[in-house]
Amino acid sequence: MAQLGKPYRWGGISPETGFDCSGLVYYAWRKNFNTRLPRTAEGMYSMAQAHPVQFQHLEPGDMVFFSMKGGDVDHVGVYLGNGHFIEAPHTGQNVKIVSLEQDNYRRHYRGARRLPVPGVGPEES
């Protein structure tokens, strides 16, 4: 949440330079859990340790994935609860909170993944 309003920057992974979508998620996991994720949305989606989550069972912190161009997964955000997620959308926009109910996101939604939180047992994560 501290990154809201930061500029989009393709390849960006820091608050100083800005973020692309996977850079925002990569930064959050590295900063908060000292965990390095793959650097692309497709890589995060395909991680063996990331467990699929059904839409109706989304919880805050789950990664939500999209195929905005109709092929492989190419966009990722972090679910916040109440049908909203945080994302770094595209050039010309800033990190923001949006609704999963927006037609563009519902149409391109590919799934969600949940990662175990380091240091927290499965019953607590």
C-alpha positions as a Markdown table, in Angstrom:
| # | Residue | x | y | z |
|---|---|---|---|---|
| 1 | Met | 0.0 | 0.0 | 0.0 |
| 2 | Ala | 2.9 | 2.3 | 0.6 |
| 3 | Gln | 3.6 | 2.3 | -3.1 |
| 4 | Leu | 0.3 | 3.7 | -4.2 |
| 5 | Gly | 0.8 | 6.5 | -6.6 |
| 6 | Lys | 4.3 | 5.5 | -7.6 |
| 7 | Pro | 4.8 | 5.7 | -11.4 |
| 8 | Tyr | 4.6 | 2.8 | -13.8 |
| 9 | Arg | 8.0 | 2.0 | -15.3 |
| 10 | Trp | 8.6 | -1.0 | -17.5 |
| 11 | Gly | 11.2 | -3.2 | -15.8 |
| 12 | Gly | 10.9 | -1.1 | -12.6 |
| 13 | Ile | 11.4 | -2.8 | -9.2 |
| 14 | Ser | 11.8 | 0.1 | -6.7 |
| 15 | Pro | 10.0 | 3.1 | -5.3 |
| 16 | Glu | 12.7 | 5.3 | -6.5 |
| 17 | Thr | 12.4 | 4.3 | -10.2 |
| 18 | Gly | 8.8 | 3.1 | -10.3 |
| 19 | Phe | 7.3 | -0.3 | -10.9 |
| 20 | Asp | 5.9 | -2.6 | -13.6 |
| 21 | Cys | 3.3 | -5.1 | -12.4 |
| 22 | Ser | 5.6 | -7.9 | -11.6 |
| 23 | Gly | 8.2 | -5.5 | -10.2 |
| 24 | Leu | 5.7 | -4.3 | -7.7 |
| 25 | Val | 4.9 | -7.9 | -6.5 |
| 26 | Tyr | 8.6 | -8.8 | -6.6 |
| 27 | Tyr | 9.5 | -5.8 | -4.4 |
| 28 | Ala | 6.7 | -6.4 | -1.9 |
| 29 | Trp | 7.8 | -10.1 | -1.3 |
| 30 | Arg | 11.5 | -9.2 | -1.1 |
| 31 | Lys | 10.9 | -6.3 | 1.3 |
| 32 | Asn | 8.3 | -7.9 | 3.5 |
| 33 | Phe | 9.4 | -11.6 | 3.5 |
| 34 | Asn | 13.0 | -11.5 | 2.2 |
| 35 | Thr | 11.7 | -13.9 | -0.6 |
| 36 | Arg | 12.8 | -13.5 | -4.2 |
| 37 | Leu | 10.1 | -14.4 | -6.7 |
| 38 | Pro | 10.5 | -14.9 | -10.4 |
| 39 | Arg | 10.7 | -11.5 | -12.2 |
| 40 | Thr | 7.8 | -11.9 | -14.6 |
| 41 | Ala | 4.1 | -12.4 | -14.2 |
| 42 | Glu | 4.2 | -15.7 | -16.1 |
| 43 | Gly | 7.1 | -16.9 | -13.9 |
| 44 | Met | 5.2 | -16.1 | -10.7 |
| 45 | Tyr | 2.1 | -17.8 | -12.1 |
| 46 | Ser | 4.1 | -20.9 | -12.9 |
| 47 | Met | 6.0 | -21.2 | -9.5 |
| 48 | Ala | 5.7 | -24.7 | -8.1 |
| 49 | Gln | 5.3 | -23.4 | -4.5 |
| 50 | Ala | 2.4 | -21.1 | -5.5 |
| 51 | His | -0.9 | -22.9 | -4.9 |
| 52 | Pro | -3.9 | -22.2 | -7.1 |
| 53 | Val | -6.8 | -20.4 | -5.4 |
| 54 | Gln | -10.4 | -20.4 | -6.7 |
| 55 | Phe | -11.8 | -16.9 | -7.3 |
| 56 | Gln | -14.4 | -17.3 | -4.5 |
| 57 | His | -11.7 | -18.2 | -2.0 |
| 58 | Leu | -9.4 | -15.2 | -2.6 |
| 59 | Glu | -7.7 | -13.8 | 0.5 |
| 60 | Pro | -5.7 | -10.6 | 0.9 |
| 61 | Gly | -2.1 | -11.2 | -0.2 |
| 62 | Asp | -3.0 | -13.7 | -3.0 |
| 63 | Met | -1.5 | -12.9 | -6.4 |
| 64 | Val | -4.1 | -12.4 | -9.1 |
| 65 | Phe | -3.1 | -13.0 | -12.8 |
| 66 | Phe | -4.3 | -11.8 | -16.1 |
| 67 | Ser | -3.7 | -12.4 | -19.8 |
| 68 | Met | -4.3 | -8.9 | -21.1 |
| 69 | Lys | -3.1 | -9.6 | -24.6 |
| 70 | Gly | -4.8 | -13.0 | -25.0 |
| 71 | Gly | -1.7 | -15.3 | -24.7 |
| 72 | Asp | 0.4 | -16.1 | -21.7 |
| 73 | Val | -0.1 | -14.5 | -18.3 |
| 74 | Asp | 1.3 | -11.0 | -18.7 |
| 75 | His | -0.1 | -9.1 | -15.7 |
| 76 | Val | -0.2 | -9.6 | -11.9 |
| 77 | Gly | -1.5 | -7.7 | -8.9 |
| 78 | Val | -2.0 | -8.4 | -5.2 |
| 79 | Tyr | -5.5 | -9.1 | -3.9 |
| 80 | Leu | -6.5 | -6.7 | -1.1 |
| 81 | Gly | -9.9 | -8.0 | -0.2 |
| 82 | Asn | -13.5 | -6.9 | -0.9 |
| 83 | Gly | -13.0 | -7.5 | -4.6 |
| 84 | His | -10.1 | -5.1 | -5.1 |
| 85 | Phe | -6.4 | -5.5 | -5.9 |
| 86 | Ile | -3.3 | -3.3 | -6.2 |
| 87 | Glu | -1.5 | -3.1 | -9.5 |
| 88 | Ala | 1.1 | -1.2 | -11.5 |
| 89 | Pro | -1.1 | -0.9 | -14.7 |
| 90 | His | 0.8 | 0.5 | -17.7 |
| 91 | Thr | 2.8 | 3.4 | -19.0 |
| 92 | Gly | 1.2 | 6.7 | -18.1 |
| 93 | Gln | -0.5 | 5.5 | -15.0 |
| 94 | Asn | 0.6 | 5.0 | -11.4 |
| 95 | Val | 0.3 | 2.2 | -8.9 |
| 96 | Lys | -3.4 | 2.0 | -7.9 |
| 97 | Ile | -6.2 | 0.0 | -6.4 |
| 98 | Val | -8.8 | -1.4 | -8.8 |
| 99 | Ser | -11.8 | -3.7 | -8.8 |
| 100 | Leu | -11.7 | -7.2 | -10.1 |
| 101 | Glu | -15.3 | -6.6 | -11.2 |
| 102 | Gln | -14.2 | -4.2 | -14.0 |
| 103 | Asp | -15.0 | -5.8 | -17.3 |
| 104 | Asn | -11.5 | -5.7 | -18.6 |
| 105 | Tyr | -10.1 | -7.6 | -15.6 |
| 106 | Arg | -13.0 | -10.1 | -15.4 |
| 107 | Arg | -12.6 | -10.9 | -19.1 |
| 108 | His | -8.8 | -11.4 | -18.9 |
| 109 | Tyr | -8.6 | -13.1 | -15.5 |
| 110 | Arg | -6.5 | -16.2 | -15.6 |
| 111 | Gly | -6.3 | -17.3 | -11.9 |
| 112 | Ala | -4.8 | -16.6 | -8.5 |
| 113 | Arg | -1.9 | -18.1 | -6.6 |
| 114 | Arg | -1.1 | -18.2 | -2.9 |
| 115 | Leu | 2.4 | -18.5 | -1.6 |
| 116 | Pro | 3.2 | -19.8 | 1.9 |
| 117 | Val | 4.4 | -16.9 | 4.1 |
| 118 | Pro | 7.9 | -17.6 | 5.4 |
| 119 | Gly | 7.9 | -18.2 | 9.2 |
| 120 | Val | 4.1 | -18.7 | 9.3 |
| 121 | Gly | 2.6 | -22.2 | 9.6 |
| 122 | Pro | 0.1 | -23.3 | 6.9 |
| 123 | Glu | -2.8 | -23.1 | 9.4 |
| 124 | Glu | -2.0 | -19.3 | 9.8 |
| 125 | Ser | -1.2 | -18.2 | 6.3 |
